[in-house]
Amino acid sequence: MSFLKKLFGGGGSETKTATPAEPVKELEHKGFLIKATPYKEGSEFQTCGVVSKEIDGAVKEHRFVRADRFPDINTAADIAIAKGRQLVDEQGDRIFG
């Protein structure tokens, strides 16, 4: 029964923190700014980040969340930076389209 409650949002006072934190680490890479913003999910930290770049006077952002979770915030931030670099290397400006 608890599975159904979780599936449909019934019962329980447990809340998830799905809001990314302030940037833990930042890195400029090929003209893009990558911010690691991992957030606490249970007892672990979820890999999350933002890739941004100013294009024609406007700041474009691409937020990403990965399934990877780690016991400490610094490892999650390091992986978020690596994932952000990978996104920039593979997609470049297409990441915003």
CNS distance restraints for C-alpha pairs under 8 A (distance, minus, plus):
assign (resid   1 and name CA) (resid   5 and name CA) 6.47 0.50 0.50
assign (resid   2 and name CA) (resid   6 and name CA) 6.17 0.50 0.50
assign (resid   3 and name CA) (resid   7 and name CA) 6.06 0.50 0.50
assign (resid   4 and name CA) (resid   8 and name CA) 6.04 0.50 0.50
assign (resid   4 and name CA) (resid  10 and name CA) 7.90 0.50 0.50
assign (resid   5 and name CA) (resid   9 and name CA) 5.54 0.50 0.50
assign (resid   5 and name CA) (resid  10 and name CA) 4.46 0.50 0.50
assign (resid   5 and name CA) (resid  11 and name CA) 6.05 0.50 0.50
assign (resid   6 and name CA) (resid  10 and name CA) 6.23 0.50 0.50
assign (resid   6 and name CA) (resid  11 and name CA) 7.62 0.50 0.50
assign (resid  16 and name CA) (resid  41 and name CA) 6.61 0.50 0.50
assign (resid  16 and name CA) (resid  42 and name CA) 7.47 0.50 0.50
assign (resid  17 and name CA) (resid  39 and name CA) 7.17 0.50 0.50
assign (resid  17 and name CA) (resid  40 and name CA) 6.35 0.50 0.50
assign (resid  17 and name CA) (resid  41 and name CA) 6.21 0.50 0.50
assign (resid  18 and name CA) (resid  39 and name CA) 6.90 0.50 0.50
assign (resid  18 and name CA) (resid  40 and name CA) 7.74 0.50 0.50
assign (resid  18 and name CA) (resid  41 and name CA) 7.34 0.50 0.50
assign (resid  19 and name CA) (resid  39 and name CA) 6.74 0.50 0.50
assign (resid  20 and name CA) (resid  37 and name CA) 5.43 0.50 0.50
assign (resid  20 and name CA) (resid  38 and name CA) 5.91 0.50 0.50
assign (resid  20 and name CA) (resid  39 and name CA) 5.02 0.50 0.50
assign (resid  20 and name CA) (resid  48 and name CA) 7.01 0.50 0.50
assign (resid  20 and name CA) (resid  49 and name CA) 7.99 0.50 0.50
assign (resid  21 and name CA) (resid  37 and name CA) 5.28 0.50 0.50
assign (resid  21 and name CA) (resid  38 and name CA) 6.25 0.50 0.50
assign (resid  21 and name CA) (resid  39 and name CA) 5.61 0.50 0.50
assign (resid  22 and name CA) (resid  37 and name CA) 5.89 0.50 0.50
assign (resid  23 and name CA) (resid  35 and name CA) 5.60 0.50 0.50
assign (resid  23 and name CA) (resid  36 and name CA) 5.33 0.50 0.50
assign (resid  23 and name CA) (resid  37 and name CA) 4.63 0.50 0.50
assign (resid  23 and name CA) (resid  38 and name CA) 7.82 0.50 0.50
assign (resid  24 and name CA) (resid  35 and name CA) 7.32 0.50 0.50
assign (resid  24 and name CA) (resid  36 and name CA) 5.60 0.50 0.50
assign (resid  24 and name CA) (resid  37 and name CA) 5.86 0.50 0.50
assign (resid  24 and name CA) (resid  38 and name CA) 7.49 0.50 0.50
assign (resid  24 and name CA) (resid  74 and name CA) 7.71 0.50 0.50
assign (resid  24 and name CA) (resid  77 and name CA) 6.44 0.50 0.50
assign (resid  25 and name CA) (resid  35 and name CA) 5.86 0.50 0.50
assign (resid  25 and name CA) (resid  36 and name CA) 5.23 0.50 0.50
assign (resid  25 and name CA) (resid  37 and name CA) 7.62 0.50 0.50
assign (resid  25 and name CA) (resid  77 and name CA) 6.45 0.50 0.50
assign (resid  25 and name CA) (resid  78 and name CA) 7.82 0.50 0.50
assign (resid  25 and name CA) (resid  81 and name CA) 7.68 0.50 0.50
assign (resid  26 and name CA) (resid  33 and name CA) 6.99 0.50 0.50
assign (resid  26 and name CA) (resid  34 and name CA) 5.56 0.50 0.50
assign (resid  26 and name CA) (resid  35 and name CA) 4.43 0.50 0.50
assign (resid  26 and name CA) (resid  36 and name CA) 6.25 0.50 0.50
assign (resid  26 and name CA) (resid  81 and name CA) 7.55 0.50 0.50
assign (resid  27 and name CA) (resid  33 and name CA) 5.84 0.50 0.50
assign (resid  27 and name CA) (resid  34 and name CA) 5.19 0.50 0.50
assign (resid  27 and name CA) (resid  35 and name CA) 6.61 0.50 0.50
assign (resid  27 and name CA) (resid  81 and name CA) 7.28 0.50 0.50
assign (resid  28 and name CA) (resid  32 and name CA) 5.60 0.50 0.50
assign (resid  28 and name CA) (resid  33 and name CA) 4.54 0.50 0.50
assign (resid  28 and name CA) (resid  34 and name CA) 6.14 0.50 0.50
assign (resid  29 and name CA) (resid  33 and name CA) 6.36 0.50 0.50
assign (resid  29 and name CA) (resid  34 and name CA) 7.26 0.50 0.50
assign (resid  29 and name CA) (resid  85 and name CA) 6.86 0.50 0.50
assign (resid  29 and name CA) (resid  88 and name CA) 7.84 0.50 0.50
assign (resid  30 and name CA) (resid  88 and name CA) 7.80 0.50 0.50
assign (resid  31 and name CA) (resid  53 and name CA) 6.88 0.50 0.50
assign (resid  32 and name CA) (resid  51 and name CA) 6.62 0.50 0.50
assign (resid  32 and name CA) (resid  52 and name CA) 5.68 0.50 0.50
assign (resid  32 and name CA) (resid  53 and name CA) 4.93 0.50 0.50
assign (resid  32 and name CA) (resid  88 and name CA) 7.52 0.50 0.50
assign (resid  33 and name CA) (resid  51 and name CA) 5.76 0.50 0.50
assign (resid  33 and name CA) (resid  52 and name CA) 5.21 0.50 0.50
assign (resid  33 and name CA) (resid  53 and name CA) 6.24 0.50 0.50
assign (resid  34 and name CA) (resid  49 and name CA) 7.17 0.50 0.50
assign (resid  34 and name CA) (resid  50 and name CA) 5.80 0.50 0.50
assign (resid  34 and name CA) (resid  51 and name CA) 4.60 0.50 0.50
assign (resid  34 and name CA) (resid  52 and name CA) 6.52 0.50 0.50
assign (resid  34 and name CA) (resid  81 and name CA) 6.42 0.50 0.50
assign (resid  34 and name CA) (resid  84 and name CA) 6.02 0.50 0.50
assign (resid  34 and name CA) (resid  85 and name CA) 7.42 0.50 0.50
assign (resid  35 and name CA) (resid  49 and name CA) 5.47 0.50 0.50
assign (resid  35 and name CA) (resid  50 and name CA) 5.16 0.50 0.50
assign (resid  35 and name CA) (resid  51 and name CA) 6.48 0.50 0.50
assign (resid  35 and name CA) (resid  80 and name CA) 7.89 0.50 0.50
assign (resid  35 and name CA) (resid  81 and name CA) 6.87 0.50 0.50
assign (resid  36 and name CA) (resid  47 and name CA) 7.93 0.50 0.50
assign (resid  36 and name CA) (resid  48 and name CA) 6.26 0.50 0.50
assign (resid  36 and name CA) (resid  49 and name CA) 4.42 0.50 0.50
assign (resid  36 and name CA) (resid  50 and name CA) 6.65 0.50 0.50
assign (resid  36 and name CA) (resid  77 and name CA) 5.03 0.50 0.50
assign (resid  36 and name CA) (resid  78 and name CA) 7.49 0.50 0.50
assign (resid  36 and name CA) (resid  80 and name CA) 5.32 0.50 0.50
assign (resid  36 and name CA) (resid  81 and name CA) 5.78 0.50 0.50
assign (resid  37 and name CA) (resid  47 and name CA) 7.47 0.50 0.50
assign (resid  37 and name CA) (resid  48 and name CA) 5.27 0.50 0.50
assign (resid  37 and name CA) (resid  49 and name CA) 4.82 0.50 0.50
assign (resid  37 and name CA) (resid  50 and name CA) 7.30 0.50 0.50
assign (resid  37 and name CA) (resid  77 and name CA) 6.74 0.50 0.50
assign (resid  37 and name CA) (resid  80 and name CA) 7.66 0.50 0.50
assign (resid  38 and name CA) (resid  45 and name CA) 6.00 0.50 0.50
assign (resid  38 and name CA) (resid  46 and name CA) 5.36 0.50 0.50
assign (resid  38 and name CA) (resid  47 and name CA) 5.01 0.50 0.50
assign (resid  38 and name CA) (resid  48 and name CA) 4.74 0.50 0.50
assign (resid  38 and name CA) (resid  49 and name CA) 6.76 0.50 0.50
assign (resid  38 and name CA) (resid  73 and name CA) 6.67 0.50 0.50
assign (resid  38 and name CA) (resid  76 and name CA) 6.11 0.50 0.50
assign (resid  38 and name CA) (resid  77 and name CA) 6.01 0.50 0.50
assign (resid  38 and name CA) (resid  80 and name CA) 7.55 0.50 0.50
assign (resid  39 and name CA) (resid  45 and name CA) 5.32 0.50 0.50
assign (resid  39 and name CA) (resid  46 and name CA) 5.39 0.50 0.50
assign (resid  39 and name CA) (resid  47 and name CA) 7.27 0.50 0.50
assign (resid  39 and name CA) (resid  48 and name CA) 7.18 0.50 0.50
assign (resid  39 and name CA) (resid  73 and name CA) 7.84 0.50 0.50
assign (resid  40 and name CA) (resid  44 and name CA) 5.79 0.50 0.50
assign (resid  40 and name CA) (resid  45 and name CA) 4.46 0.50 0.50
assign (resid  40 and name CA) (resid  46 and name CA) 6.21 0.50 0.50
assign (resid  41 and name CA) (resid  45 and name CA) 5.57 0.50 0.50
assign (resid  41 and name CA) (resid  46 and name CA) 6.10 0.50 0.50
assign (resid  43 and name CA) (resid  71 and name CA) 7.03 0.50 0.50
assign (resid  44 and name CA) (resid  69 and name CA) 5.97 0.50 0.50
assign (resid  44 and name CA) (resid  70 and name CA) 5.37 0.50 0.50
assign (resid  44 and name CA) (resid  71 and name CA) 4.70 0.50 0.50
assign (resid  44 and name CA) (resid  72 and name CA) 6.72 0.50 0.50
assign (resid  45 and name CA) (resid  69 and name CA) 5.31 0.50 0.50
assign (resid  45 and name CA) (resid  70 and name CA) 5.23 0.50 0.50
assign (resid  45 and name CA) (resid  71 and name CA) 6.18 0.50 0.50
assign (resid  45 and name CA) (resid  72 and name CA) 6.30 0.50 0.50
assign (resid  45 and name CA) (resid  73 and name CA) 5.77 0.50 0.50
assign (resid  45 and name CA) (resid  76 and name CA) 6.20 0.50 0.50
assign (resid  46 and name CA) (resid  65 and name CA) 7.57 0.50 0.50
assign (resid  46 and name CA) (resid  66 and name CA) 7.19 0.50 0.50
assign (resid  46 and name CA) (resid  67 and name CA) 6.96 0.50 0.50
assign (resid  46 and name CA) (resid  68 and name CA) 6.13 0.50 0.50
assign (resid  46 and name CA) (resid  69 and name CA) 4.58 0.50 0.50
assign (resid  46 and name CA) (resid  70 and name CA) 6.76 0.50 0.50
assign (resid  46 and name CA) (resid  76 and name CA) 6.57 0.50 0.50
assign (resid  47 and name CA) (resid  65 and name CA) 5.92 0.50 0.50
assign (resid  47 and name CA) (resid  66 and name CA) 5.37 0.50 0.50
assign (resid  47 and name CA) (resid  67 and name CA) 6.87 0.50 0.50
assign (resid  47 and name CA) (resid  68 and name CA) 5.62 0.50 0.50
assign (resid  47 and name CA) (resid  69 and name CA) 6.03 0.50 0.50
assign (resid  47 and name CA) (resid  70 and name CA) 7.83 0.50 0.50
assign (resid  47 and name CA) (resid  76 and name CA) 5.14 0.50 0.50
assign (resid  47 and name CA) (resid  77 and name CA) 6.77 0.50 0.50
assign (resid  47 and name CA) (resid  79 and name CA) 6.86 0.50 0.50
assign (resid  47 and name CA) (resid  80 and name CA) 5.55 0.50 0.50
assign (resid  48 and name CA) (resid  63 and name CA) 7.65 0.50 0.50
assign (resid  48 and name CA) (resid  64 and name CA) 5.69 0.50 0.50
assign (resid  48 and name CA) (resid  65 and name CA) 4.29 0.50 0.50
assign (resid  48 and name CA) (resid  66 and name CA) 6.20 0.50 0.50
assign (resid  48 and name CA) (resid  76 and name CA) 7.86 0.50 0.50
assign (resid  48 and name CA) (resid  77 and name CA) 7.73 0.50 0.50
assign (resid  48 and name CA) (resid  80 and name CA) 5.80 0.50 0.50
assign (resid  49 and name CA) (resid  63 and name CA) 5.87 0.50 0.50
assign (resid  49 and name CA) (resid  64 and name CA) 5.45 0.50 0.50
assign (resid  49 and name CA) (resid  65 and name CA) 6.57 0.50 0.50
assign (resid  49 and name CA) (resid  80 and name CA) 5.75 0.50 0.50
assign (resid  49 and name CA) (resid  81 and name CA) 7.42 0.50 0.50
assign (resid  49 and name CA) (resid  84 and name CA) 7.12 0.50 0.50
assign (resid  50 and name CA) (resid  61 and name CA) 6.57 0.50 0.50
assign (resid  50 and name CA) (resid  62 and name CA) 5.63 0.50 0.50
assign (resid  50 and name CA) (resid  63 and name CA) 4.41 0.50 0.50
assign (resid  50 and name CA) (resid  64 and name CA) 6.22 0.50 0.50
assign (resid  50 and name CA) (resid  84 and name CA) 7.44 0.50 0.50
assign (resid  51 and name CA) (resid  61 and name CA) 5.68 0.50 0.50
assign (resid  51 and name CA) (resid  62 and name CA) 5.17 0.50 0.50
assign (resid  51 and name CA) (resid  63 and name CA) 6.43 0.50 0.50
assign (resid  51 and name CA) (resid  84 and name CA) 6.36 0.50 0.50
assign (resid  51 and name CA) (resid  88 and name CA) 7.97 0.50 0.50
assign (resid  52 and name CA) (resid  59 and name CA) 6.65 0.50 0.50
assign (resid  52 and name CA) (resid  60 and name CA) 5.45 0.50 0.50
assign (resid  52 and name CA) (resid  61 and name CA) 4.32 0.50 0.50
assign (resid  52 and name CA) (resid  62 and name CA) 6.31 0.50 0.50
assign (resid  53 and name CA) (resid  59 and name CA) 5.56 0.50 0.50
assign (resid  53 and name CA) (resid  60 and name CA) 5.47 0.50 0.50
assign (resid  53 and name CA) (resid  61 and name CA) 6.78 0.50 0.50
assign (resid  54 and name CA) (resid  58 and name CA) 5.35 0.50 0.50
assign (resid  54 and name CA) (resid  59 and name CA) 4.19 0.50 0.50
assign (resid  54 and name CA) (resid  60 and name CA) 6.07 0.50 0.50
assign (resid  55 and name CA) (resid  59 and name CA) 6.17 0.50 0.50
assign (resid  55 and name CA) (resid  60 and name CA) 6.82 0.50 0.50
assign (resid  60 and name CA) (resid  96 and name CA) 6.73 0.50 0.50
assign (resid  61 and name CA) (resid  96 and name CA) 6.90 0.50 0.50
assign (resid  62 and name CA) (resid  95 and name CA) 6.87 0.50 0.50
assign (resid  62 and name CA) (resid  96 and name CA) 6.24 0.50 0.50
assign (resid  68 and name CA) (resid  76 and name CA) 7.85 0.50 0.50
assign (resid  69 and name CA) (resid  76 and name CA) 6.77 0.50 0.50
assign (resid  70 and name CA) (resid  75 and name CA) 6.49 0.50 0.50
assign (resid  70 and name CA) (resid  76 and name CA) 5.69 0.50 0.50
assign (resid  71 and name CA) (resid  75 and name CA) 7.82 0.50 0.50
assign (resid  72 and name CA) (resid  76 and name CA) 6.63 0.50 0.50
assign (resid  73 and name CA) (resid  77 and name CA) 6.08 0.50 0.50
assign (resid  74 and name CA) (resid  78 and name CA) 6.12 0.50 0.50
assign (resid  75 and name CA) (resid  79 and name CA) 6.25 0.50 0.50
assign (resid  76 and name CA) (resid  80 and name CA) 6.15 0.50 0.50
assign (resid  77 and name CA) (resid  81 and name CA) 6.25 0.50 0.50
assign (resid  78 and name CA) (resid  82 and name CA) 6.34 0.50 0.50
assign (resid  79 and name CA) (resid  83 and name CA) 6.09 0.50 0.50
assign (resid  80 and name CA) (resid  84 and name CA) 6.04 0.50 0.50
assign (resid  81 and name CA) (resid  85 and name CA) 6.19 0.50 0.50
assign (resid  82 and name CA) (resid  86 and name CA) 6.23 0.50 0.50
assign (resid  83 and name CA) (resid  87 and name CA) 6.23 0.50 0.50
assign (resid  84 and name CA) (resid  88 and name CA) 6.30 0.50 0.50
assign (resid  85 and name CA) (resid  89 and name CA) 6.06 0.50 0.50
assign (resid  86 and name CA) (resid  90 and name CA) 6.03 0.50 0.50
assign (resid  87 and name CA) (resid  91 and name CA) 5.73 0.50 0.50
assign (resid  87 and name CA) (resid  92 and name CA) 7.20 0.50 0.50
assign (resid  87 and name CA) (resid  95 and name CA) 7.42 0.50 0.50
assign (resid  88 and name CA) (resid  92 and name CA) 4.65 0.50 0.50
assign (resid  88 and name CA) (resid  93 and name CA) 7.65 0.50 0.50
assign (resid  88 and name CA) (resid  95 and name CA) 7.48 0.50 0.50
assign (resid  91 and name CA) (resid  95 and name CA) 5.49 0.50 0.50
assign (resid  93 and name CA) (resid  97 and name CA) 7.61 0.50 0.50
